[in-house]
Amino acid sequence: MLITEGSAKIEIAGKLEKISRELPVFYNPAMAFNRSLTVLLLNSLDKTEMRILDLLAGSGIRSLRFLLELEKKKLKEIIINDGKKGFCRVMKKNLRLNKIKLSKKIFLQEEEANRFLTSAEGYDYIEIDPFGSPNEFLNNALKHLAREGILGVTATDTAPLAGKYPATCQRNYWAKPLRGELQHEIGLRILIRKVQLIGAQFDKALMPLFSFYKDHYYRVFFFCEKGKQKADKVMVQHQYLLYCPACLNRKVSFFNKEKCSCGKEFIFVGPLWTGQLFDKVLTAKMCRKNTYLELQRFLEIAEKEAEVKTVGFYCMHVLAGKLKKDIPKKEIIMAKLRKQKINFSETIFSPTGIRAAAEIETIKKLLIDY
């Protein structure tokens, strides 16, 4: 079966019916958005002559797109690795299919990821896109991430991070998740903290450049800086989110036990990353450079969302239900926020959400007066 994605083509055996790691060639069409955004982000960075490692290449489609769609000045060499038996043979076939000649800048490896990393050099960009959790690859990958390098991490084990299996989340990600309207932002922030903690062991400060949830996966791009003090500054932003199910109030705190102003006890979530999810300058540049139609609306929302420095957003459906009011039109609430000069944006986490630098009572009043 011939598949075309972006500028690349790959040949896979049989029909594309069930996504499984047992497939002879692992290809997930739902990740096409992820791969397009990765190409755009790398093209938007002020980096050239990068050594790129595609650690878990699967079908190799991401690496093919790097070779075909990255600006020429971006790529010094690319190492394309997968532990699946026969990977190099299939990859050579797909390189030929795309009229890409093997050269001194393209290296193919067929090795278990962590075994490969034990003898690896430093890389300017490392791609970790596993089937499930990235946990088992973080330690070795971060050892080999270069100073001012970029790490791309995907997690598809969203159920624990989104609060369906809280014990699993605490065991695997060292934090308590939340089930509810904020679950995916909270899950993403828990994932970010876990990666940052592993980086801190090597005196590496990992700052999120662009982070999102989509189609049952979490995705984060990190910028790496070396230094103990820089790593310490990152860890200061690991705090708890206190959330009140009774009145929907929320606040960030270093402490996990506190009473809400409504008199009820907050439930605590985390610890989690409470800093930026997007680099404002990079996100704006990505929005300007973008040529992928499927990314445009998403990037426009992210660009505005990068301007609002809050943990969590307000879901109009949940608030309306709590207040026993009709669900308001989001556009009308946003117009009211604009009139009051409150900093706000839509959010990539929910079509019914608004991220606003305002207290819960202010938002409730807007809905009551709707």
N, C-alpha and C positions, 0 to 999 in steps of 0.2 A: 504494500500500500504506500503510495506517494503522498507525503504531507508537505504543504508549503506554509511557512510561518515567517512573517517579515520578508527578508530577502533570501532566506535559506530554504532548502529542500532536504528532506530525509526520507529514506526508504525503511519501512518497518514491515515485519512479517505479519500476515493475517489482518484481521479487522480490529479497529480501535474501539473496543466495547467496554472493557473493565480496566480501571487503573490499578495496577498491582506491581509491587517490587519484583514479583516473580516473572514478569514479562521478559522475553529475550532482550528487548531494547525498551528501556523505561522512558516513555514519553507521556507527559501530562498536558493536554491541550488547555486546561484551566489556568496553567501558568504562563500562557502567552503574554498576558498583560504584565505580569511580573518581569518577564524577560525584556519586553519592550521598554519598560520603565528603567531597567538596569542599563540598557544601552544608552538611553537618554541621559541618565545620571552621569555615567562615565564620560559621555561626550560633553557634558556641561561643567565638569570639574576642570580646574586649572592644573591639570596634570598631563604630562606627555611621557613617552618612552616607558610605559608601565610593563612590569612583569606580572602577568595575570595567571592565577591558578584556579581552574575549574575543578574542584576537588571531587565532586560526585556528579560526573558529567551526564550519566544516563544515556540518552540518545545522542548527546553531543550538540543538540540544537542551539543551546545557549552559546557555546563556543563558536559554532558556525556563524551565528549572528554577530558575535564580536568581530570575527574576521571579515565579515561582509559589510557591517554597518557602523563600526567604530571608525572615527576619523583616522587616517593613516598615521598621523603623528602620535596617536595615543598608545599604540601597541609596539613594544619592543620584542616581547616574546610571550607565548601562551603555552601553558602546560595543561593538557586535557587528560584527566585521569578518571578511571572508573574501575571498580573491582570485579565487575561482571566478566566472566570468561568469554573470550571472543570479542571484547570491546574494541580492541585496536583494529581488528580486521573489519568490523562494521564501520568504525570511524573513518578508516581509509577509503572505504567505498563511498561514504557520504561526502568526504572531501572531494573526491573525484566527481561526484554528482553535481557539486557546486562549483566545479572548475577551479578548485583551490589546490595548488601544488604544495606538497610537503616541502618545507624549507627549514633553514636553521632557526627560524623564529617559532616553529610549531613543533611541540614535543608531545607524543602520545605515550601514556602510561596505563598499565593494566594491573593495578595494585590496590589492596585494601587501603582505605583512606588514611587511617592512623599509622599504618606501617609505612606508607609513602611519606608521611609528614616527619617521621623520625630522621630521615636523611635529606629533608628538603632544605632549600635556602630561603632567603627572605623574599617576600612578595609585596608588590604595591597594591594588588587587589586579590583578595581571596573570596571565592564564592562557595558558600555552604548551603546547599539546597537539598536536604535529605527527605526521605519518606518518613515523616514523624518528627521526633525531637532532634535538635542540633546538638544536644548536650555532649554526646560522646566525642564530638569532633572539636569542641571549643578550645580545650586545653592545648592541644598540639597546634591547632591553626593559629592561635594567638601568639604562641612562641615564635612563629615564623612570619607574622605580619610586620612589615617594615615600618620604621618611623614615618609618620604622616601617611601611612597606608590606609586603605579602605577595606572594610570587612562587610560583605553582604550575607545576611543570615535569614533563612526562612524556617519557620516552624509550622508544621501542619497538625501537630497534636493540640488543636485548639480546645478540645473538650475540657482537659484539666485546667488550662490557663483561663478559660471562660467560666470556671466555677462549677462545672457539672461533676467533676471528680476532685473536690478540694484537697483530699488527703494526698492524691497523686501529685497535685500541684505543689503542695508543701514539701513533699519528698523530692521531687525533681527540680523545682524552681525556688525552694526555700522561702515561700511567701504564701499568704492566704489570699485566694481569689474572691471575686464577687459574682453572684448570679443576678442578672437584672439588666437594665438598660445600658449600664456603663461597662458591661462585662468585657467587651472586646478592647476598649481602651485600657482598662485595668490589666487585662491579660497581656497586652502589648508592653505596658510599662513594667510588668513583672519580668517578662522575657528580657527587656533591655537591662534591668538591674542584674539579672543573672549573668549575662554576657560581660557586663562591666565588672562584676566581682571577679570573674575568671581573669579578665585583663589586668585588674589591680594586683593580682599575684605576681605579675611580671612587670610591675611599675608602669603599666600602660593605661592611659586615660582614654576611654572610648566615648566619644560624643555622638549622639544620633544626628545624622544629616537628613534622613528622610525615613519615616516610619508609617506603616499602614496595616490595616486589616482588609482582606478582600477574599471572597470565594473560599472560606474555610481555611485560610492560612494567614499567618502574621509575617511581616517582612520588615527588616531594619537594615539600614546602611549606617555603619559607624566610621568615624574618622579617628585615627589613632595618634595620640601624642605620647611621647615617652617622658617619664618623670614621676617621682614619688609624690611631690606636692600636687601635681596636676591630677594624679589618680585620687588623692585625698579630697580634692575639690569636687570631683565627680561624686564620691561616696557621701559627701555632705547632703547631696540632693536625693539620697535614699531615705524616704520617710513613709509614714502611713497616710492613707486616706481614711478619714472618719466619715461614715455615711449613716444618716438617720432614715430608716424605712418609714417612720411615722410621718415626718414632714418633708422628706427628701432633701434636707439640708446636707451639706458636705463641707469638709475642711481638711487641709493638709496639716499634719502634726508629727513631731518626733515621738509622741506618746500614743499608746494604743488603747487607752481607757479614759473616757471623758463623757460628760453629760452634754446633750444637745440643749440649746436654748429653749426648746419646746418642753423640756423636762424628761424626755426619754433618753436612754443610753444609746450612744453611737455604737454601731458595729465597726470594727476596724478591718481594713484591707491592706495587704502588703506584708513587709516593706516593698516599696516600688520606686521607680524612677519618677521624680516630680518635675524634671526640667523639660527642655524643648523636645518636641517630636520631629520638628522640621528646622533645618537651617534656612532662615528667611531669605538670604541672598541667593543661595543655591536653588531654592524652590522657585523663586521669581525667574531665575535664569532658565531653569528647566521649562517653565511655562512659556517663555519667549521662544526657546529653541525647538519646542516640540513639533514634530510632523506626524505623529501617530494619532489618528482621529479618536481612537478608543480611550486615549489618555486625557484629552483636552479638558473636559468638564471636571474630571477628578483633580487635575492639576490646578485649575482655577479655584476650586474650593480649598485645596491644600495651601495655596499661596495666601489666601485671606486668613485661613485658620492659623497659619504661622505667626500672625500678628497678635493673636489673643493668647495670653500666657495664663492659662488655667489648667487645672487637672480636672477632667470631667466636663460634661456639657449638660444641657437641659433638654429632655425629651418631651415634646409638646403632648404626645399621646399619654404618657405616664402622668404628667402634671394635670392634664385635663381630667383624667380618671380619678386622681386623688382629690381634686376640687369639685368633682361631679359636674363638670362643665362640658359643653360641646367642644369637640376638638377644633382648635382655631386654625385658620390658615397661617402657615408659617410666615408668609410674606407680610401679613398684617402685623404680626408680633415683631418682625425685624424692622418694619417701618416705625413702630413705636420705640424700639431700642435706639434707632437712628435719631429720632426726634429728641430723645433724652440724652443724646451724645454718649451712649454706652458702647464701649468697644465690643464688637460681636462678629461672628461669622457663622456660616453653615459648617457642618462637619462631615468629614469623609466616613465617620463611624456610623452615621444613621441619617436616613432621608428625612426623619422627623425631628432631628436634633438641632439645637442652636448652642454654640459655644459663646458664652457671654461673661464679661468681667463684671458680674453683678451678683448680689446676694440672692438667695432663694426667695425671700419675701418680695423683692423688687419684681422678679419674674412672675410670681404668683399674682401680684397686683395687676400686672399687664393682662393676665388671662382672665381675672375676675372682672376687669373693666372692658373686656373684649365685646 
